[in-house]
Amino acid sequence: MPPSDDSLRLALAEVRDLQRTVIVLREELEAAHQERQRQVQDALAASHNESQQIKATVASLRTTLELAQIEKDAAVKAAAGASQGEIGQLRDAITALRTELERVTQEKADALQHAATAHRNEVAQLHETIRALRDELEARSLAPDS
């Protein structure tokens, strides 16, 4: 049985080699599995960090947009207020100018009325003077020469 002892020893050595190979392959498989788990965890962490950055960017942009809208609304209100103030000033100026125009028109009408009255009085006075002079002239021409 010597050849069988050798065969047995060889078979046992081969089994041990196979067992060692299985152990090494199992360790490599576990290492590869752990490496894959680590890579998945790293990818998840990177994805989470990127998601957090995107959320922070969105929040920042939303805040900036809201502030810009508030500033725009304030500018519109200020412009509307300034326009209302300017409109009020223009209305006041129009009222003052209208009042002044009416006053000047009335003064002109009064002056024309006064001038017309003065003119009529002067014409009447001239007619009166002409009558008086005519009467005097007629009286002299009818009166005997003295």
C-alpha positions in Angstrom: 0.0 0.0 0.0 2.8 2.3 -0.4 1.4 3.7 -3.6 -1.9 4.4 -1.9 -0.2 6.1 1.0 1.4 8.4 -1.5 -1.8 8.9 -3.3 -3.5 9.5 0.0 -0.9 12.0 1.0 -1.1 13.6 -2.3 -4.8 13.7 -2.1 -4.6 15.2 1.4 -2.0 17.7 0.3 -4.3 18.6 -2.6 -7.3 18.9 -0.3 -5.2 21.2 2.0 -4.1 23.2 -1.0 -7.7 23.5 -2.1 -8.7 24.4 1.5 -6.0 27.1 1.5 -7.1 28.3 -1.9 -10.8 28.4 -0.7 -9.7 30.4 2.4 -7.6 32.8 0.3 -10.5 33.1 -2.3 -13.0 33.6 0.6 -10.8 36.3 2.1 -10.4 38.0 -1.3 -14.1 37.8 -1.9 -14.8 39.3 1.6 -12.2 42.0 0.9 -13.8 42.7 -2.5 -17.2 42.7 -0.8 -16.0 45.1 1.9 -14.3 47.3 -0.8 -17.6 47.4 -2.8 -19.5 48.3 0.4 -17.0 51.0 1.2 -17.4 52.4 -2.4 -21.2 52.3 -2.1 -20.9 54.1 1.3 -18.6 56.7 -0.3 -20.9 57.1 -3.2 -23.9 57.5 -0.9 -22.0 60.0 1.3 -20.9 62.0 -1.8 -24.5 61.9 -3.2 -25.8 63.1 0.2 -23.2 65.9 0.3 -24.1 66.9 -3.2 -27.8 66.8 -2.4 -27.2 69.0 0.7 -25.2 71.5 -1.4 -28.0 71.6 -4.0 -30.6 72.2 -1.3 -28.4 74.9 0.2 -28.0 76.5 -3.2 -31.7 76.4 -3.9 -32.5 77.9 -0.5 -29.9 80.7 -1.1 -31.3 81.4 -4.6 -34.8 81.4 -3.3 -33.9 83.9 -0.5 -32.0 86.1 -3.1 -35.1 86.0 -5.4 -37.4 86.8 -2.6 -35.2 89.7 -1.5 -35.0 91.0 -5.1 -38.8 90.8 -5.3 -39.2 92.7 -2.0 -36.7 95.4 -3.3 -38.6 95.6 -6.6 -41.9 96.0 -4.8 -40.4 98.7 -2.6 -39.0 100.5 -5.7 -42.3 100.3 -7.4 -44.1 101.7 -4.3 -41.5 104.5 -4.0 -41.9 105.4 -7.7 -45.7 105.3 -7.4 -45.5 107.5 -4.3 -43.2 109.9 -6.1 -45.5 110.0 -9.1 -48.5 110.7 -6.8 -46.6 113.5 -5.2 -45.6 114.9 -8.6 -49.2 114.6 -9.8 -50.4 116.5 -6.7 -47.8 119.2 -7.4 -48.9 119.4 -11.0 -52.6 119.6 -10.0 -51.7 122.4 -7.5 -49.8 124.2 -10.2 -52.7 123.8 -12.6 -55.1 125.2 -10.0 -52.9 128.1 -9.2 -52.4 128.9 -12.9 -56.1 128.6 -13.6 -56.9 130.9 -10.7 -54.3 133.4 -11.9 -55.6 133.2 -15.5 -59.1 133.8 -14.2 -57.9 136.7 -12.1 -56.0 138.2 -15.0 -59.0 137.6 -17.4 -61.3 139.4 -14.9 -58.8 142.2 -14.4 -58.6 142.6 -18.2 -62.4 142.5 -18.5 -62.7 145.1 -15.7 -60.1 147.3 -17.3 -61.9 147.0 -20.7 -65.2 147.8 -19.0 -63.6 150.8 -17.2 -62.0 151.9 -20.5 -65.3 151.6 -22.3 -67.1 153.5 -19.6 -64.4 156.2 -19.6 -64.6 156.3 -23.4 -68.4 156.7 -23.3 -68.2 159.4 -20.7 -65.6 161.2 -22.7 -67.7 160.9 -25.9 -70.7 162.1 -23.9 -68.7 165.0 -22.5 -67.4 165.8 -26.0 -71.0 165.7 -27.3 -72.1 168.0 -24.5 -69.3 170.4 -25.2 -70.2 170.4 -28.9 -73.9 171.1 -28.0 -72.8 173.8 -25.6 -70.5 175.4 -28.2 -73.2 175.1 -30.9 -75.8 176.7 -28.6 -73.4 179.5 -27.8 -72.5 179.9 -31.4 -76.2 180.0 -32.4 -76.9 182.4 -29.6 -74.2 184.8 -30.8 -75.3 184.5 -34.3 -78.9 185.4 -33.3 -78.0 188.1 -30.9 -78.0 191.6 -32.2 -74.5 193.0 -32.7 -73.6 195.0 -29.8 
